[in-house]
Amino acid sequence: MYTSLAVKYRPQTFEEVCGQGVTITILKQAIAQHKFKNAYLFAGDSGCGKTTLARLFAKAINNGIGEPIEIDAASNNGVDNVRAIMEAANQRALVGEYKVFIIDECHAITTQGWQAFLKGIEEPPAYTIFMFCTTEPSKLPTTILNRVQRYNITKIPQDQVVARLNYICAQEGFSNYNLTCDLLGKVTNGCMRDAITYLEQCASYSTNMDIENAKQVISQLSYEPLFKITWAILGRDTGTILTEVDYLYKNGIDIKAFVENYLSFSLNLEKYAIFKDLSITNLPEYLATEDNPVVQHTIDLAPNNDWFNLLVDTLLTIKQEIRYDQNSYTTVAAFLVRLCRNF
């Protein structure tokens, strides 16, 4: 059976985990001293290694013997589910010193469910450890947050994501992958899982990971529409703006995600215009090799940043307007056309 790259290259040791140096150091000290809390919370953005760290920690706690019990709280979030967990928690592990429960997506647990958890966290069996993982710690009751040892799992630095992607490509025998790995590492915003998933999509198209092949597969991550729209704004070309936004909509691109990407792109473009250094931006390296009129034009306009400010202000307004908009495509197109006419 085929194994996805994300599973195949999931870290098997703390040394293979990207980022999270402080957290890993603390966990290693706990292992060395054999001093464990009864409840831990791993909180952070999706795809940054929360569950992976919990699994590695659980494995180390029991010296590699046995497996933790993993529970998806998104589908096991009610009071009856929690009572079943607590009943199992009161039974000693068949193998290993500790019975470890990893509760993923724990923010989905209901209020009644957390109430059922509370006594087990306050007075747990000496041989039971709970590890909660969540992307939304703010949804957890204060009574729970006050009783767990919390670790904030940070986004993975871009250079580490890129290095990991390059490693995977080398192991898999892919070719011409450097620029593609750089692109994926920069546009996935510190999410290793997303980066590897996109890498796998590119490999499914061709193991020749040339940047042009990659852009064919992951068109939603392409910078070309952003450059075209920016150039159209500078040239007051409403036709191109409408054409590009229509293209994104018809090709299934999430319009709200597009606005978020365009906002990030605009800020990075301004950085490049001011400092003339691509390395301090989130823009991929392949752009430096292309003759892009927008890049040159932003450099020319760098002394006067009024147009940057107008663009960013407009995108911030759009982001707020489409937050609950059911027809965000029309709203985005209208705002960009108005920006073009007022520029």
Secondary structure, 3 states (H helix, E strand, C coil): CCCCHHHHCCCCCHHHCCCCHHHHHHHHHHHHHCCCCCEEEEEECCCCCHHHHHHHHHHHHCCCCCCCEEEECCCCCCHHHHHHHHHHHCCCCCCCCCEEEEEECHHHCCHHHHHHHHHHHHCCCCCEEEEEEECCHHHCCHHHHCCCEEEEECCCCHHHHHHHHHHHHHHHCCECCHHHHHHHHHHCCCCHHHHHHHHHHHHHHCCECCHHHHHHHCHHHCCHHHHHHHHHHHCCCHHHHHHHHHHHHHCCCCHHHHHHHHHHHHHHHHHHHHHCCHHHCCCCHHHHHCCCHHHHHHHHHCCCCHHHHHHHHHHHHHHHHCCCCCCHHHHHHHHHHHHHHHC
